[in-house]
Amino acid sequence: MDIVLRNNLILITTGFKTLSTPWMKDFLNHHSRGMLFLPKAVLVFRNETLTNEREEFLHQLSEHHAKIHDFNHEFFLRSMLKYGNQPIRIELEKQEEPEVVKVNLYAYDKNTVLISLNFPNTWVISYLRSQLDVYIEKGTDVSLVVDVSDFKAKARLERALNKRHILHYQIQYIYDNHFMSKLYSDFANFSFGDLCEEEEEDENLHFYTVLECPVGASQDALKKSYKKLVKVYHPDKIIHDSPHMIDHYTQKFQLLQEAYTALRVVS
């Protein structure tokens, strides 16, 4: 383990064994809302409500470091405490062999998703908590129940699931076809054939619904909603090998384009 005190942060370079110690896990669990995951590292920002937990962590870190290098613990601790307001960057000292962690996804309905692990993993759960924070209804050390009832929550969930590597962990998400169909059930009844059968005066009503905007919404509102939705439903975003689900995504993406083209005013 090496600790470098810089002007703008405390840099801790260590092995995964240290990252797995109880005192390190406790510190990271407390700060899950203020963590930024980087390649092979995490950056923990200061939280004024967790001052005591931070000081306790620095005490344990200093003691652990002094024991390894055989020097005065108290002197080094005083030096570290002077950097108490700075972010703490914790990174692996060498590339670890990737370890696969299976994460199960289950949609109760279009509004609620259960994320569960087969075995406790502090790092993966901390990552998911840091990404989904305000949408988490309840959680344990192996599961999270997430409220995805609005568009922002669904978009946040998809961004979180797009990241597959946390430190030396490789995340493998597991779900079935019912997960996607439940999560995006609002769009289950939309198809090009259905729209073609509608009378022309009624067609725009469906397009507003597709873009999740009220009838008569402004051009700015339509454009903003369209940009958000195409990011969520773009076929490249799908994390599933099933041709049926790829077609499902593609159809919704094309429908969004058709709706926006029909409603936008070209200046």
Helices and strands as residue ranges (DSSP letters): E 2-5, E 10-14, H 16-19, H 22-30, G 32-34, E 35-38, E 41-44, G 48-50, H 51-69, H 73-81, E 88-92, E 99-107, E 112-117, H 122-132, G 133-135, E 136-139, E 143-147, H 151-162, E 165-166, E 169-174, H 177-183, G 185-187, H 192-197, H 200-210, H 219-233, G 235-237, H 243-263
